[in-house]
Structure formats: structure tokens, C-alpha cells
């Protein structure tokens, strides 16, 4: 047992009490495998709904950390600072794990891997299928992250920070859906207002680029100074691309020139494919967003 990876499941909750029971039970009812369920933690970020009552039903099996509202970034940061397993499986409280999540991910853990991601089932507010086919992951509930490696990236504002481990060559993607990702009107991500999601992603990518540049002064064990420079430029380019998309969605194509230039230079410096830049340029020239805008978004604009 001492050789098996210890996994901490950490649920992030702010006023998601109506969904929390299912999230907690999905962690506690995981299929056995080559891992140890080290702990299940709920970080209650100042909820004012039934979250406290739901947590009370699991008080003998779950550790609850209740505090004043700090926001998503600090909650995700604390998921790694306050847990003690070898690996952390973060879970948004409105989502829930497939019963084989930990078993399947544990089987994919090998030397050198520090970041695992998998696909997701997208469901509606009532848990019914929203998309007919599984969807690629990358968001909070689709990850399993090596805790010690993640600590060097803290504090974080978004799970995208941990994608740096993948970019450093320590990631692995499982093309199997192991979580149910819930879409509903109270989701944290604003999908109804033009440009909001893309502007947020631009800010996160830029913040990660700055963090990676800071790490070059004392590189963590999982990467080297030269690679940190290139990753920083890569995420700077990604941020510029998100900014271009946001401006196109907002009908401000004239403001796209500067981020397009930034994206071009950083893409060249990071030695990545120019295909994303070409798509961003085409979007700016034609005024057609790369991300489809739904009829609901059109009505709200």
C-alpha cells in the first residue's frame, strides 16, 4: 500500500449545495484500484445555501474547510496547499466523478508524469446529457495533478496554470470521459455575454506567462530555465489570441492589431505552430469569431 499513489479529492463549493451531495458521494464511491483514496476535502467558500447541512451529513468521512468568500482562485490554490496526498483531483461542486475516475487515472501514472487530463460528459442542470458525444477536458474537474509539482505554481487564478506541467512535457491525456461536467445558469463561466469568457482567458494566460517568467530565477525541478522562457512566450501568445477573439466578438476589430503582433512575435519565439495565429488573423479580417456565438448569446447582446 505504501507504494500506491495517495489521491486527495478536493471539492470546491460556493453556493452549490444543491449539487454537493452528488459530488461528495462520487468521490467516496470510487472503484478500487492501484491507488489510495487519501482524503476527501470540501472547501466551502462562504456558501449561504444548504452547503453546511450537506457537509454535516458526511462529517465522519469528509474534511470540511469553511471560510469567508475568497473566490475561485484562492479556493483552487488551497486545494493544493491544504491537502496532503501525492496527487490532487480537484472537483467543482456542481460536477461529479465517474466511478472509475481514480482507478483509470491511477493506472496512467508513470514516472515523469505530473499532470493527467481526461474527457468529460457534458450534462445540463438536471444531470441529463447536453452533448451527445464526450467532450475534451482541460477544466478543473478533468484533472489529476501531482501536488508537489503544483505547489511551485501557486498561487493560481485558474486551473490553466497547471497546464504548464503538460507544456513542460509531463502531461498525459486520457481520451475517456471520467467526469460529468454540468452546464447551468449559475455556472462560474459566463457563456452568455460576448467576449467575457475570452477576456478572462486572456487575463489568466497573461498571468501564467508572468508567473513562468518569474520562475526562471529559480526553476522548479520539473523544468529548465530555457523551457520556462519558451512556455512563458507560448502562454503570452495564447493570451493575445484570446484577446483577439474577444475583440472580434465585441465588434472591435480595429483593436486587434496590437495583440496580433504580440501573438506573432511570441509564437515565433516559443517555436510553436503559426496555425493559431493564422486563424486569429483570419477572424480579425473577416469579423467572424472562431468561437460560435449561440442564438441565446445573440439575444443577450
C-alpha positions as CSV (number, residue, x, y, z in Angstrom):
1,X,0.0,0.0,0.0
2,X,2.9,2.4,0.7
3,X,3.9,2.3,-3.0
4,X,0.4,3.2,-4.2
5,X,-0.3,6.9,-5.1
6,X,-2.3,8.7,-2.4
7,X,-5.0,10.8,-4.0
8,X,-6.8,13.8,-2.4
9,X,-10.2,14.6,-3.8
10,X,-10.9,18.3,-3.1
11,X,-14.3,19.7,-3.9
12,X,-14.6,23.5,-4.5
13,X,-18.0,24.8,-3.4
14,X,-19.7,28.2,-3.3
15,X,-23.4,28.1,-3.1
16,X,-23.6,24.7,-4.9
17,X,-25.3,22.9,-2.1
18,X,-28.0,21.6,-4.3
19,X,-25.3,19.6,-6.2
20,X,-22.8,18.9,-3.5
21,X,-24.2,15.6,-2.2
22,X,-23.7,14.0,-5.6
23,X,-20.1,15.5,-5.9
24,X,-19.2,14.1,-2.4
25,X,-20.7,10.7,-3.0
26,X,-18.9,10.4,-6.3
27,X,-15.6,10.8,-4.5
28,X,-16.4,8.3,-1.7
29,X,-17.8,5.7,-4.1
30,X,-14.8,5.4,-6.4
31,X,-14.0,1.9,-7.7
32,X,-11.0,0.3,-6.0
33,X,-7.7,0.2,-7.9
34,X,-4.0,0.8,-7.7
35,X,-4.3,3.9,-5.6
36,X,-5.3,5.1,-2.1
37,X,-8.1,7.5,-1.5
38,X,-6.1,9.6,0.9
39,X,-8.8,12.1,1.8
40,X,-11.9,13.9,0.6
41,X,-12.0,17.7,1.4
42,X,-14.7,20.2,0.8
43,X,-13.6,23.8,0.6
44,X,-16.8,25.8,1.4
45,X,-16.0,29.3,0.1
46,X,-18.5,31.2,2.2
47,X,-21.7,29.5,1.0
48,X,-25.0,30.8,2.2
49,X,-27.2,28.0,0.9
50,X,-27.7,24.4,2.1
51,X,-23.9,23.6,1.8
52,X,-23.4,23.4,5.5
53,X,-26.2,20.9,6.0
54,X,-25.0,18.7,3.2
55,X,-21.5,18.7,4.6
56,X,-22.8,17.8,8.1
57,X,-24.2,14.5,6.7
58,X,-20.7,13.5,5.7
59,X,-18.8,14.9,8.7
60,X,-17.3,11.5,9.6
61,X,-15.9,10.8,6.1
62,X,-15.1,14.2,4.7
63,X,-12.9,17.1,5.9
64,X,-14.7,20.4,5.6
65,X,-12.9,23.8,5.4
66,X,-15.3,26.6,5.8
67,X,-14.3,30.2,5.5
68,X,-15.3,33.7,4.3
69,X,-15.7,34.0,0.5
70,X,-12.3,34.4,-1.2
71,X,-13.2,33.4,-4.8
72,X,-12.3,30.5,-7.2
73,X,-8.5,31.2,-7.5
74,X,-7.8,31.1,-3.7
75,X,-10.0,28.0,-3.4
76,X,-8.2,26.2,-6.1
77,X,-4.9,27.3,-4.6
78,X,-6.0,26.0,-1.2
79,X,-7.0,22.7,-2.7
80,X,-3.2,22.0,-3.1
81,X,-1.9,23.9,0.0
82,X,-4.3,22.2,2.4
83,X,-4.4,18.7,1.0
84,X,-1.7,16.1,1.8
85,X,-1.9,13.4,-0.9
86,X,0.6,12.7,-3.6
87,X,-1.9,13.7,-6.2
88,X,-4.9,16.1,-6.2
89,X,-8.1,15.6,-8.0
90,X,-10.0,18.9,-7.9
91,X,-13.7,18.8,-8.4
92,X,-16.2,21.7,-8.9
93,X,-19.1,21.0,-6.6
94,X,-21.6,21.2,-9.5
95,X,-19.8,18.3,-11.3
96,X,-19.3,14.7,-10.3
97,X,-16.8,12.0,-11.0
98,X,-17.4,8.8,-12.9
99,X,-16.9,5.8,-10.6
100,X,-13.8,4.8,-12.5
101,X,-12.1,8.2,-12.4
102,X,-9.4,7.5,-9.8
103,X,-8.8,3.9,-10.9
104,X,-8.3,4.8,-14.5
105,X,-6.1,7.8,-13.8
106,X,-4.0,5.9,-11.3
107,X,-3.3,3.3,-14.0
108,X,-1.9,6.1,-16.2
109,X,0.5,7.4,-13.5
110,X,4.1,6.7,-14.5
111,X,7.5,8.2,-13.7
112,X,7.8,11.6,-15.3
113,X,4.0,12.3,-15.5
114,X,2.8,15.1,-13.3
115,X,-0.4,16.2,-15.0
116,X,-3.3,14.0,-16.2
117,X,-6.4,15.2,-18.0
118,X,-9.3,13.3,-19.5
119,X,-12.5,13.9,-21.4
120,X,-15.9,14.7,-19.9
121,X,-19.7,14.1,-20.3
122,X,-21.4,17.4,-20.6
123,X,-24.8,17.5,-18.9
124,X,-27.5,20.1,-18.2
125,X,-28.6,21.5,-14.8
126,X,-30.6,18.3,-14.1
127,X,-27.8,16.0,-15.0
128,X,-29.2,14.9,-18.4
129,X,-27.0,14.7,-21.4
130,X,-26.4,18.1,-23.0
131,X,-24.0,16.9,-25.7
132,X,-24.4,13.6,-27.5
133,X,-20.7,12.8,-27.5
134,X,-18.0,13.1,-24.9
135,X,-16.1,16.4,-24.9
136,X,-12.3,17.0,-24.4
137,X,-11.4,18.2,-20.9
138,X,-8.8,20.5,-19.5
139,X,-11.0,22.2,-17.0
140,X,-10.9,21.8,-13.2
141,X,-12.8,18.6,-12.8
142,X,-11.0,16.8,-15.6
143,X,-7.6,16.9,-14.0
144,X,-5.3,14.9,-11.7
145,X,-2.2,16.9,-10.7
146,X,0.9,15.9,-8.8
147,X,0.7,18.0,-5.7
148,X,4.4,18.7,-5.1
149,X,4.9,19.9,-8.7
150,X,1.7,22.1,-8.5
151,X,3.0,23.8,-5.4
152,X,5.7,25.6,-7.4
153,X,2.9,27.3,-9.5
154,X,0.9,28.6,-6.6
155,X,-1.0,30.9,-6.1
156,X,-3.2,30.3,-9.1
157,X,-6.2,32.1,-10.5
158,X,-7.4,29.2,-12.7
159,X,-6.7,25.6,-13.5
160,X,-4.9,26.7,-16.7
161,X,-1.8,27.4,-14.5
162,X,-1.4,23.6,-14.1
163,X,-1.3,23.2,-17.9
164,X,2.3,24.4,-17.7
165,X,3.2,20.9,-16.4
166,X,1.8,19.5,-19.6
167,X,3.6,22.1,-21.7
168,X,6.8,21.1,-19.9
169,X,6.4,17.5,-21.2
170,X,5.0,16.0,-18.1
171,X,1.4,15.6,-19.1
172,X,-0.8,12.8,-20.4
173,X,-4.3,12.9,-21.9
174,X,-6.8,10.1,-21.5
175,X,-9.4,10.1,-24.3
176,X,-12.1,8.7,-22.0
177,X,-14.8,10.7,-20.2
178,X,-14.4,10.4,-16.4
179,X,-16.4,13.3,-15.1
180,X,-19.9,14.7,-15.6
181,X,-19.5,18.4,-16.3
182,X,-22.7,20.4,-15.6
183,X,-23.8,23.4,-17.6
184,X,-26.4,25.6,-15.8
185,X,-27.3,29.3,-15.5
186,X,-25.2,29.7,-12.3
187,X,-22.0,28.3,-13.8
188,X,-19.0,30.3,-13.0
189,X,-18.0,30.7,-16.6
190,X,-20.0,33.5,-18.4
191,X,-21.1,32.0,-21.7
192,X,-23.9,34.4,-22.4
193,X,-22.1,37.7,-22.9
194,X,-19.9,38.4,-25.9
195,X,-16.2,38.5,-25.2
196,X,-16.4,37.9,-21.4
197,X,-15.0,34.3,-21.4
198,X,-12.3,35.2,-23.8
199,X,-11.2,38.3,-21.9
200,X,-11.0,36.2,-18.8
201,X,-8.9,33.5,-20.5
202,X,-6.6,36.3,-21.9
203,X,-6.0,37.6,-18.3
204,X,-5.3,34.1,-17.0
205,X,-2.9,33.2,-19.8
206,X,-1.1,36.5,-19.3
207,X,-0.8,35.9,-15.5
208,X,0.6,32.4,-16.1
209,X,3.1,33.8,-18.6
210,X,4.3,36.3,-15.9
211,X,4.5,33.5,-13.3
212,X,6.6,31.3,-15.6
213,X,8.9,34.2,-16.3
214,X,9.3,34.8,-12.6
215,X,10.2,31.1,-12.1
216,X,13.2,31.4,-14.4
217,X,15.1,33.0,-11.4
218,X,14.9,29.6,-9.6
219,X,13.5,26.9,-11.9
220,X,11.5,24.1,-10.2
221,X,12.7,20.5,-10.6
222,X,10.2,19.7,-13.4
223,X,11.6,22.1,-16.0
224,X,14.6,24.2,-17.0
225,X,15.1,28.0,-17.4
226,X,15.2,27.9,-21.2
227,X,11.9,25.9,-21.3
228,X,10.3,28.3,-18.8
229,X,11.1,31.2,-21.2
230,X,9.5,29.4,-24.1
231,X,6.5,28.4,-22.1
232,X,6.0,32.0,-20.9
233,X,6.1,33.2,-24.5
234,X,3.7,30.4,-25.5
235,X,1.1,31.4,-22.9
236,X,1.6,35.1,-23.8
237,X,0.7,34.2,-27.4
238,X,-2.3,32.2,-26.2
239,X,-3.5,35.2,-24.1
240,X,-3.1,37.5,-27.1
241,X,-5.1,35.1,-29.2
242,X,-7.9,35.1,-26.7
243,X,-7.8,38.9,-26.7
244,X,-8.2,39.0,-30.5
245,X,-11.2,36.6,-30.2
246,X,-12.8,38.8,-27.5
247,X,-12.4,41.9,-29.6
248,X,-13.9,40.2,-32.7
249,X,-16.9,39.0,-30.7
250,X,-17.3,42.6,-29.4
251,X,-17.1,44.0,-32.9
252,X,-13.9,45.9,-32.2
253,X,-11.7,44.6,-35.0
254,X,-9.7,47.8,-35.1
255,X,-8.1,47.0,-31.7
256,X,-6.8,43.6,-32.9
257,X,-3.6,44.8,-34.5
258,X,-1.5,45.0,-31.3
259,X,-2.5,41.6,-29.9
260,X,-1.9,40.1,-33.3
261,X,1.6,41.4,-33.4
262,X,2.2,40.2,-29.9
263,X,0.9,36.8,-30.8
264,X,3.0,36.6,-33.9
265,X,6.3,37.5,-32.1
266,X,5.7,35.2,-29.1
267,X,4.6,32.3,-31.3
268,X,7.9,32.7,-33.2
269,X,9.9,32.9,-30.0
270,X,8.2,29.9,-28.5
271,X,8.8,27.9,-31.7
272,X,5.2,26.8,-31.9
273,X,2.9,26.4,-34.9
274,X,1.7,29.5,-36.6
275,X,-1.7,27.9,-37.3
276,X,-3.4,29.6,-34.3
277,X,-2.1,33.0,-35.4
278,X,-3.3,32.4,-39.0
279,X,-6.8,31.6,-37.6
280,X,-6.8,34.7,-35.4
281,X,-5.7,36.9,-38.3
282,X,-8.4,35.5,-40.5
283,X,-11.0,36.0,-37.8
284,X,-9.9,39.6,-37.3
285,X,-10.0,40.3,-41.1
286,X,-13.4,38.7,-41.7
287,X,-15.0,39.7,-38.4
288,X,-16.2,36.1,-37.8
289,X,-15.5,34.8,-34.3
290,X,-13.7,31.5,-34.1
291,X,-15.9,30.5,-31.1
292,X,-19.5,30.1,-32.3
293,X,-22.0,32.5,-30.8
294,X,-25.3,30.9,-29.9
295,X,-28.7,32.4,-30.6
296,X,-29.0,32.9,-26.9
297,X,-25.9,35.0,-26.9
298,X,-27.3,36.9,-29.9
299,X,-30.5,37.7,-27.9
300,X,-28.5,38.9,-24.9
301,X,-26.1,41.1,-26.8
